[in-house]
Amino acid sequence: MVSDVPADGNCALHAVCEQLSLQGIVQNASSLRRNCVDFLKIQSELLDEGFLEKRRYRNRQEYLAKQAVDGHWCDEAMLRSVAAIYCAEIHILHDSGHMTKLNPAEFLPLLSSSSARKAEYTIMLGQIGELHYISLRPLTGPTDHTVDADLVDVDDASPTENLPEYLKPNSWNKWREKRPWLEMKNKKVVCKV
């Protein structure tokens, strides 16, 4: 089930907070941001020079200062810190159909501490147009689950009354018309539990 979150620059963190709530962990986006930045200050190995240079940051301090600001776009390094802090595997389903998996067991061995252990649960996020994150919730509730995600063509006549306005097919058509370089198809997420 698609669960929208505020589009205030903290959407990834809001979506993560909603996913954490399914595990009984209460957190808000501001405190989650602080925890992630603090973690990255201590575990600076997660911020390699190539990553910083690619995103045009001069150094780790500049990156961390910008990530500490409420509303700043949350990137992969921040999501890796979430995965490490909460020992959770993060799956990001992109609207292109690509799935990114951030498994803490793959990058925690890089860290100086011996805190690497198997992920205890999965956080399911969706990313729309490289602009907005959403939470993907299981239809059966917050029990232990695995999710197979398929992308299915949306029929304009299909019911979309439960979707936020900007996720409805007509809204996406208008959005895509302004961004023809994206060449996105009219898709919706169907999660099978």
C-alpha positions as CSV (number, residue, x, y, z in Angstrom):
1,M,0.0,0.0,0.0
2,V,1.4,3.4,-0.9
3,S,1.5,5.8,2.0
4,D,2.4,9.3,1.2
5,V,4.4,11.6,3.5
6,P,4.9,15.4,3.5
7,A,6.9,16.7,0.5
8,D,9.0,19.1,2.7
9,G,12.5,18.0,1.8
10,N,12.4,15.5,4.6
11,C,10.2,13.0,2.7
12,A,12.8,10.2,2.9
13,L,13.0,10.6,6.6
14,H,9.3,10.9,7.1
15,A,8.9,7.6,5.1
16,V,11.5,5.9,7.2
17,C,9.8,7.1,10.4
18,E,6.5,5.6,9.2
19,Q,8.3,2.3,8.4
20,L,10.0,2.3,11.8
21,S,6.6,2.8,13.5
22,L,5.5,-0.5,12.0
23,Q,8.2,-2.0,14.1
24,G,7.1,-0.1,17.2
25,I,9.9,2.5,17.0
26,V,8.6,6.0,17.5
27,Q,10.8,8.6,15.8
28,N,10.3,12.0,14.0
29,A,12.1,13.3,11.0
30,S,14.0,16.0,12.9
31,S,15.5,13.6,15.5
32,L,16.1,10.9,12.9
33,R,18.1,13.5,10.8
34,R,20.1,14.5,14.0
35,N,20.8,10.8,14.7
36,C,22.0,10.1,11.1
37,V,24.3,13.2,11.0
38,D,25.8,12.3,14.4
39,F,26.3,8.7,13.2
40,L,28.1,9.9,10.1
41,K,30.3,12.2,12.1
42,I,31.5,9.2,14.1
43,Q,31.5,6.7,11.2
44,S,33.1,9.0,8.6
45,E,34.1,5.9,6.6
46,L,30.6,5.9,5.0
47,L,31.5,9.2,3.4
48,D,34.2,8.5,0.9
49,E,35.8,11.3,-1.1
50,G,34.4,10.0,-4.4
51,F,30.8,10.2,-3.0
52,L,31.4,13.8,-1.7
53,E,33.1,14.9,-4.9
54,K,30.3,13.5,-7.1
55,R,27.8,15.5,-5.1
56,R,30.0,18.6,-5.2
57,Y,30.8,18.9,-1.5
58,R,34.2,20.3,-0.6
59,N,34.6,18.0,2.4
60,R,32.8,15.9,5.1
61,Q,32.2,19.0,7.3
62,E,30.3,20.8,4.5
63,Y,28.3,17.7,3.8
64,L,27.4,17.1,7.4
65,A,26.5,20.8,7.9
66,K,24.1,20.7,5.0
67,Q,22.6,17.4,6.0
68,A,21.9,18.8,9.5
69,V,19.6,21.4,8.0
70,D,15.9,20.6,8.2
71,G,14.5,20.0,4.7
72,H,17.8,19.2,3.0
73,W,17.5,16.3,0.5
74,C,18.3,13.0,2.2
75,D,20.7,10.9,0.0
76,E,22.1,7.4,0.1
77,A,24.7,8.1,2.8
78,M,22.0,9.2,5.1
79,L,19.8,6.2,4.3
80,R,22.9,3.9,4.9
81,S,23.2,5.5,8.3
82,V,19.5,4.7,9.0
83,A,20.2,1.1,8.0
84,A,23.2,0.9,10.3
85,I,21.5,2.7,13.3
86,Y,18.4,0.5,13.2
87,C,20.0,-2.6,11.8
88,A,17.4,-2.6,9.0
89,E,17.7,-3.5,5.3
90,I,16.3,-0.6,3.2
91,H,14.6,-1.4,-0.1
92,I,13.9,1.5,-2.4
93,L,11.6,0.8,-5.3
94,H,12.1,3.4,-8.0
95,D,9.3,4.4,-10.4
96,S,11.5,3.1,-13.2
97,G,11.1,-0.4,-11.7
98,H,14.7,-0.6,-10.4
99,M,15.1,-1.8,-6.8
100,T,18.0,-0.4,-4.6
101,K,18.8,-2.5,-1.6
102,L,20.9,-1.0,1.3
103,N,22.0,-3.9,3.5
104,P,23.9,-2.9,6.6
105,A,25.8,-6.2,6.6
106,E,27.4,-5.1,3.3
107,F,28.8,-1.8,4.5
108,L,29.1,-2.1,8.3
109,P,32.2,-4.2,8.0
110,L,33.9,-1.1,6.6
111,L,33.4,0.6,9.9
112,S,35.9,0.5,12.8
113,S,33.4,-0.9,15.2
114,S,32.4,-4.6,15.2
115,S,28.7,-3.8,15.1
116,A,28.0,-5.6,11.8
117,R,25.1,-8.0,12.1
118,K,22.2,-9.3,10.0
119,A,19.4,-6.9,9.3
120,E,16.5,-7.4,11.7
121,Y,13.7,-6.1,9.4
122,T,13.1,-4.4,6.1
123,I,12.2,-0.8,5.5
124,M,10.3,-0.4,2.2
125,L,10.4,2.9,0.4
126,G,9.4,4.1,-3.0
127,Q,11.0,6.9,-4.9
128,I,9.1,8.9,-7.5
129,G,10.9,10.8,-10.2
130,E,14.1,11.2,-8.1
131,L,12.1,13.9,-6.3
132,H,9.9,12.3,-3.6
133,Y,10.0,9.3,-1.3
134,I,7.0,7.4,-0.1
135,S,6.4,4.6,2.4
136,L,5.3,1.2,1.0
137,R,3.3,-0.5,3.7
138,P,2.3,-4.2,3.7
139,L,-1.4,-4.8,3.1
140,T,-1.5,-7.4,5.9
141,G,-0.1,-5.3,8.7
142,P,3.3,-4.8,10.4
143,T,4.2,-8.5,10.8
144,D,7.4,-10.0,9.5
145,H,7.0,-10.0,5.7
146,T,8.7,-10.1,2.4
147,V,7.5,-8.0,-0.5
148,D,7.6,-8.8,-4.2
149,A,7.1,-5.6,-6.1
150,D,5.8,-5.5,-9.7
151,L,5.1,-2.4,-11.9
152,V,1.8,-2.6,-13.7
153,D,0.5,-0.3,-16.3
154,V,-2.2,2.0,-15.0
155,D,-5.5,2.1,-16.8
156,D,-6.9,5.6,-16.7
157,A,-10.3,4.1,-15.7
158,S,-8.7,2.3,-12.7
159,P,-9.8,3.5,-9.2
160,T,-7.3,6.1,-7.8
161,E,-9.5,7.7,-5.2
162,N,-7.1,6.7,-2.4
163,L,-4.0,8.2,-3.9
164,P,-2.8,11.8,-3.3
165,E,-3.6,14.1,-6.2
166,Y,0.0,14.2,-7.5
167,L,0.1,10.4,-7.7
168,K,-3.0,10.1,-9.9
169,P,-2.3,9.4,-13.6
170,N,-3.6,12.7,-14.9
171,S,-1.3,14.6,-12.4
172,W,1.7,12.5,-13.5
173,N,0.9,13.2,-17.1
174,K,1.0,17.0,-16.4
175,W,4.2,16.6,-14.4
176,R,5.9,14.5,-17.1
177,E,4.9,17.0,-19.8
178,K,7.0,19.6,-18.0
179,R,9.9,17.1,-17.8
180,P,10.1,15.2,-21.1
181,W,13.7,14.2,-20.5
182,L,12.6,11.7,-17.9
183,E,10.7,9.4,-20.4
184,M,8.7,7.9,-17.6
185,K,5.9,5.5,-18.2
186,N,2.5,5.7,-16.4
187,K,3.1,3.1,-13.7
188,K,1.7,2.2,-10.3
189,V,3.2,0.0,-7.6
190,V,1.5,-3.3,-6.7
191,C,3.1,-5.0,-3.7
192,K,2.3,-8.7,-3.1
193,V,2.7,-9.9,0.5
